[in-house]
Amino acid sequence: MESPCILVCSIDDATGYCFGCGRTREEIGAWTQYTSEQRRALMAALPERLSVIERRPRRETRRARMARERGEA
């Protein structure tokens, strides 16, 4: 199943969108229950959502930590 998750998993307080994928908590939780059409429609909306997030996550993300531990950061 296609997913927009990039292992950032931190929610922007101002918008309610995940910094990594742009989904809301509710959309993340219901992702596996969505039809393919619903997932495609949501995926189409994500670039616009991500463009309105101005801040970075308040904490180190899992992806950043993994890269740092591998010596890539």
Secondary structure, DSSP 4 states (H G I P E B T S, - for coil): ------S---B-TTT--BTTT---HHHHHHGGGS-HHHHHHHHHHHHHHHHH--SPPSS--HHHHHHHHTT--
